[in-house]
Amino acid sequence: MRKLTKNPTTVLAVAAHPDDIEFTFAGTLLLLKQAGCEIVMWNLANGCLGSTSADREATSATRQMEAESSAKLAGAKYLPPLFNDLEIFFDHPSLAKVAAGVREVDPDIILTHSPQDYMEDHQNTCRLVISAAFSRGMPGYQTNPTQPTSDKPARIYHAAPHGLHDGMGTRFQPDFCVDVASVMNLKSQLLACHSSQGEWLQNSQEMPSFITEMVEMSRDIAASDSDYDLAEGWRRHSHLGFSPSDYDPLTTLLRDFVQECNANHKTTRL
């Protein structure tokens, strides 16, 4: 694996499939880039099942090319996928590989899926990332390939699931929202890089425009949970095992773009 040049704050965005980052949380990632962070984009799966016409090999090659184009446009480092679609499992061989990637990047901030999502590739990605980050300072845990340990703080943030509901229909309730209106145009361009996924969603799920769907999801979060026009919602993972309790680098860096949500799902500006 490649070694990455470290800036003061490194953000690792980890999702299951090509286009998941762009669809769900690229706005926050772009704002962190503007704040001076080094950003890294990593899809654990190669997208090989995302076509109703092409074979697995051709589909995977297309999806990776699209993911690399998106990362380049975002100004992000790109890590290659590890697994096939529907083959992201929470087991030791998979964890050893994901833990190697997390140690290689050595992030201060980790953005990933919600633990409760509408599909298991997303949920298993989340579980793998959490355990990989938890083990980052354990010399006795052997990664594949071997990577040095890290003892610096890291904070994990969970994005809203696609559709804003988990597999049982429970509505996602964010801890805070990020105003992404200023980067929505670029976020849409990143998502548009995944043109083959747009075709797949249209054919398999009758979604007429995945860019329109993404914008409407941002509008829905904003209307329900903030005073913004377009927003991404986030939940903080517990700090235990990862960082001091007051370590909250995302909201510190994006203070002017963040609203905390209260129990009534209305917000107080920081």
C-alpha positions, 0 to 999 in steps of 0.5 A: 500500500502507498504511504500518504503525506500527512497534513495536520488533519487527515480525513478518511471517508470510507463507504461500501460502493463507488458513489456512496461517498458522493451520494451521502457525505461528500459535501462535508468532505469537501468542506473539510478539504476547504478547511485545509484537511487532507482527504482520502476516499475509500470504497471497500467494494468494487461495484462489480454488480452494478450493471444489468448488462455488462459482466462483473469484470467490465463493470468493476473496471468502469466503476473504479475508473469513475471512483478515481475520477471523482476523487481527482475532482475532489482533490482527494487521495484514492484507495483501491477497493478490497472486496466484491459487491455483497462480499463485505463480511465482518470476519478476521481476514476482512478486518485485517485488510481494512485495519491495514488501510486505516493504519496506513492513512492514520486519520484524525477524522473518519466518515462512514456509514450509519450502523443501521442502514438499509443494506448489509454491505453498508452496515458491514463496512461500518462495523469493519471501520469501527473495529479497524480504528479501535485496533489501530494502537494494538501491536498484537493485532496483525494487519494484512499487510503489516502496518505500524500502529498509531496512538493519536486520537481519531473520531468517527462520524456516521452519515445518514443512510440513503433514504434517511431510514434504516432497513426497518423503516426507522428515521435517521436522527442526526446529532448535528447537521452540516450546511452543504449548500456552498458545495452542492454544485461540486458534490453533484459533479462528483456524483455525476462521475458515476454515470454507470451507477446512474444507469443502474439505479434507473434500471434496477430501482426506477430512480429517474435521476440519482443527482436529483435524489441526492439533492432532495435527500439533502433538502429533506435533512435540512428541512427536518433537522436544521435551519439550512436549505441543504444539509448532511446529517451526522451522528458521533460515534462514542469517543471510548477507545478512540479519543478524549471525550471532548475531541470533536474535530469535525465540528471544530473545523466546520463551526460556521457550517454546523448546527447541533440538533436537540430532542425536538429535531430543531437546532441551535447554531454553534 
